[in-house]
Each structure stands twice: as C-alpha cells, then as structure tokens.
Amino acid sequence: MSSILIIEQILNGLQFGVMLFLMAAGLTLIFGVMGLINLAHGSLYMVGAFATAAVAGATGSFLLGLIAAMVAAALAGAIIEMVVIRRLYKAPHLDQVLATFALILIFSEGTRWLFGSFPLFLDIPDVISGPVTLPGGIAYPIYRLTLIAVGLAVAIGLWLLIERTRIGIQIRAGENDREMIAALGVDISKLYTLVFALGAALAGLAGGLVGAIQSVQIGMGEPVLILAFVVIVIGGIGSVRGAFVGALLVGLTDTLGGVFLPEFFKLFMETGAAQKTGSAISSMSVYVLMGIVLIWRPTGLFGARS
Amino acid sequence: MNRFMVAVTAATLAATTVAADVKVGMITTLSGGGAGLGIDVRDGFMLAIAQSGRDDIEVVIEDDQRKPDIAVQLSDKMIQSERVDVMTGIIWSNLAMAVVPAAVNQNVFYLSPNAGPSPLAGKGCHQNYFNVAWQNDNLHEAAGAHANSAGYTNSFILAPNYPAGTDALTGYKRFFEGELAGEIYTQLGQTDYAAEIAQIRASDADSVFFFLPGGMGISFLKQYADSGIDLPVVGPAFSFDQGILQAVGDAALGVVNTSQWNKDIDNPTNAAFVETFEAEYGRLPSLYASQGFDTANLLLSALDKAEPSDADAFRDALRAAEFDSTRGDFAFGPNHHPVQTIYAREVIKEGDIFTNKIIGTALEAHSDAYAADCKM
C-alpha cells in the first residue's frame, strides 16, 4: 500500500470527522446545556439537505442553498423547541427519547408529503468540482478539501462564540448551573431556544454540505445521528472540544479501519473471505474505540462531571 | 397514494354490491428510505388492474415499512382474517424470506414482483410461488457477460456486506472471465465511498462493477464522478432506475447497466404501458413499475382461465404465462422463475430527463443457476 493512498485515506478520515463534528457539536451543546437527549437531530440534518436541494434547484446557487439549509434547520429547531421540547426538560430521559423519536417520524413523513418519495438531485457547484493535484501527486476532490476547510472554520467560530462572547458565557453557565443563571436574570427559555436553533443550524449545514456528494433522501439523518452520539460519548457529553476531538477520532478510525483491517486479514486469509471479515470487524471499530475510551475515562475524554 | 386508497375503498364498497370473487393482498414498501420501489410496483400493478376493467378483483394494499416483522404480521392478517387468494408486492429479499415460505404453505399463491432470493429458486422452491421479475443473481450475471463482450479483463468489484450483496458479486464472478483487481464489501447503508474510490484509483483495474441499490448507488456515483477516475462502470439496473437517475444527474451519463426491461423495448404492450403509465402518474415508469404491471397481467391471464379456489387449474394457468408482457416473450422455467433476455442499457439524457437506452443484449433466454436444485 503506497504512502499516497495512506495520505488520501487520512484526508478522507479528516473530512468525515469534521462533518461529524458539525452534527455532534449541536447534539452535545443541547445535551450539555439542557440535559436533553434529542433523537430528532438527524431529522434537522435531513431538513438542511432538502432545503439546500430545493433552493439550489430553484435558484441555481449552492451558496444560497446552504444559507437556506441553516435558516430552515434553525427555524425547524426553534419551532420544535418551543412547541414540544420545552415541555420535556423536567421529564425523564425515556420520555424525551419517546417524544423526539416521534418527531423523527413526523419529519420523515412530512418531508415525503412535501417532496415525494424519490431522492432529490443536488450536485457540487462546478467551480469546486473535480479533483486537484496536491503536492506529492495526490489527486483529491476539491469539494472534500472545501468540506474540511468549512468544518475547521466552524469549529474555530464555535470556539470563539463560546469562549469569547456574552452568549458563550451564558451557555457555559447554563451547563454548570441553570438555576443560578436564571436567578441572575438571564432569560433561560430564550437561551434554550437559541442554543437549540444554533445546534439545528449546524446540523442543517452539515446536511446541505454532505447532501451534495450523497443521496438527499428520507431517513438520511439517522445513520449519522448514531455516529454523532458515539462522538459525544467519546468526547465527553457537553464538551464542544470533546466533540471535535471525538469526531476526528471516529472519522479516522472508521475510514482507516475500513481500509486496513481487510488488508490485515489478507495476510493469512484468501481475498474474498478477508474482505468480508475485515469489513464486518471494521464496522465495529468505532464502537470498540468507544468502549476503550470509556474504560479509560468513564466520562469521556473531556467530560467534566462524573 | 390517496388515489389508491380511494380505488381500494371503492373496490371494497363495490364488494358489498358485486361480490368480489378474487382477493389480492399486496404487502410492499410505501414509507421510509426504500419507498420509491414499492410505490412503483404498486402503481404498475394497479394500472394493469384498472385497465382490465374487472370489478371483481379486490386489492388490499399494506405498507411493510421495509421491516420483516411488520411484513410477517401483515401477511398473517391477510391470510387469516382477510382470507386473500393471492399475495404479491414484496420488494426486499429478507422480507420475502420471512413471508413467502409460510404463505405458500397455507395454500396462498405468491407472485413476486421483485425479490428473487436464491433459496426460493433452488431447494426452497414451491409450486405456489412464482417470480415474475428475476432471480437475484440474474442482472449481475448479465453484467459479467457484458464486461466480457466489452473486452474488460481486470475488474474492481464492490457490494454491501449482506446476502444480496454476496449474491451480486457471486453472480458477476460466475460469468466474468477476467481477473479481479480488487473485491470490496462495503457496509450496508454506507453513504461515503471516499475510501473505496481511493482504492480503485490505486488499483490497476480497467473497469468497475458495483451493486449498491438505492441511495448507496447515488452517493457512490456522485463521488466517483467527482474523483476524476475515468474507468468504465457497469452495474445492475438497481442503481440506474428511473426513480434514482434524476438524483444522480450527469454523474450517471454513459454508464452501462443491465436490465430485463427498458422503456424502449419494441412491442405494442410496452409502448402502451409506458404511455399510459406516464399519462396516469406524470412520471416515466421504472423497471419496478414494469414488474408490477407484468405481475398483475400474469394474474389476470390466469384468472381468465381458472378460479384460485381450483388450485391445480389456477397453477397451470399461471405456469402457462399467457399474457402480453412488457418484455415481449415471457416464459417460466421449471422453478417458476423467468427465462428471459437481459439487456445492456446505457444512461442517456432525453431533453431534461435522464433515462436508459438499450444498446445490446447481455444474455439470451437466461435462466438461473439454482433451477436444477428445485424439486417441485
């Protein structure tokens, strides 16, 4: 296996990781600040992808599509926070799971009602399509490099927002002691809606960006949601920094495991069987990683509370 | 969907005045990720029933949500309380394996409009089970045969790691005479193929064969086109059907895929089917729709000759398959699976619509590898 292939696979892992981060950041903020398990986060990802496809299809502008994705997902997030989620903060986690699972079904069938059952078309804009040759002769799609850049930019932006702004102080305070910041005069319900909409917008952005290279279809959010939960458990629930590190770890483990495990089994098995075994074990690799991290650090890598 | 609710309700209401002589139970996928396939099968089937003008056939349609447990519940309900004579509709092989053996053993006829798992074609075949579409391996075998005639000698092949994926690669390898540059099993439902595409780039393959049905195929083709690799791609029709092509867009143009049906097969039945389907539903039919349409016409042809209550006569009438198929000639082999021509098609653009055009024949009068194991 050549070094070019290995570098290419590391880039693939990074790209997958930063997209997972966009999903996981919202999920971890919502859990950290409000203590809410939001299974419908994947639906917001789907809303973003469909909004991008619809607006990009109507206007021809992918950028407008992405803006629409963030606006639509944020709006959907704010509305479900005010109408449904708000009633669940004091409820046990099982009730939250049940209600947000119902939201998944409502979003899926609602989307089908609006857009029909067939996948939508969404393609990469021409200016950033096709491969570019990186130093060392690696041909790599420009769009995937763009995804890495956008993901890193959002990560920095989120860090600045949380560490350097007044809203960020309130969010961090909300994570630590929600009664106290309510007592200090912060409108906690407005803060919750804001955080929920912010998380939703990030999920919507991820959906729009990833939708261009994948299939924009009903139910596209749920597989990503499961991995995003793995990410926040590894990173430590509530920690955005943990979500970032966890997302990169999961992205790299998943991609490199899928490539190297079958190669490893080929050393002592015939090709077809090695492929099947390697593929089966690599699909477990991120969960094995999660298990190891939890044994070593039961609250996750950056989890503060025990 | 509502139109059919109305149609079904109308049929039910009619049943109170004119006794419905035949009851058909359709279990298919109408919600969730794979709904496009079930909707096409249902629409094709109901179009043929409507065109027949018969009001003594009642069709009960239920959504299996692509879940085997729900399909089994629906099947029990249809057989025990609805007392259907004939069942049809299932799209996915794992659901068919959960439902069909039990149903046919309770003296219900089952006509498969899509799924054709190998056990039901071989050792597990049954006299009441008829497959109107294909045995699962067929289109992949045809893809292997096409690769030979196109002069490919070194293929990189990939499919999801589940039974139909294994069948796909087995089918391709059964007919492909060249070498394999690589063989990859991906995860079922995988959406990102960057790692696999990098391996294709690093290999010395001269062609790529893939079986990635539905959304998986959309993702793969878009990412493959963007990677700048220009090796020719072949695959079965499942990643290039009419419902999917518009979502793939230019990335699919020129790709050769294998299918037992296409809208340009030249016979009057097919021309009328394509025209009336488009007029009725406002979209072009897919191969799934043609399979639903053929299934209903097979049923109608048998009903013209015998009642399902007379099981032996009805079975003989089904086996004779004397109906006008959208595929032209149609005949069953000894295991009640089609013996048919499989074509190579190419993806083209007609105006703004992406669709397929037949460019040649991949396999003539093709049966399946399991017929010899069937003792009926």
Interface residues (C-beta under 8 A of the other chain):
Chain A: M1 S2 I4 L5 E8 Q9 N12 Q15 F16 S108 E109 R112 S117 F118 P119 L120 F121 L122 D123 I124 S129 G130 P131 A139 P141 Y143 R144 V210 A212 I213 Q214 S215 V216 Q217 I218 G219 M220 P223 T255 G258 V259 P262 T271 G272 Q275 K276 S279 A280 S283
Chain B: S31 G32 G33 A35 G36 I39 N161 T166 L169 L180 E183 I184 Y185 T186 Q187 G189 T191 D192 A194 A195 A198 Q199 R201 A202 G214 G215 M216 I218 S219 K222 Q223 D226 S227 G228 G243 I244 Q246 A247 V248 G249 D250 A251
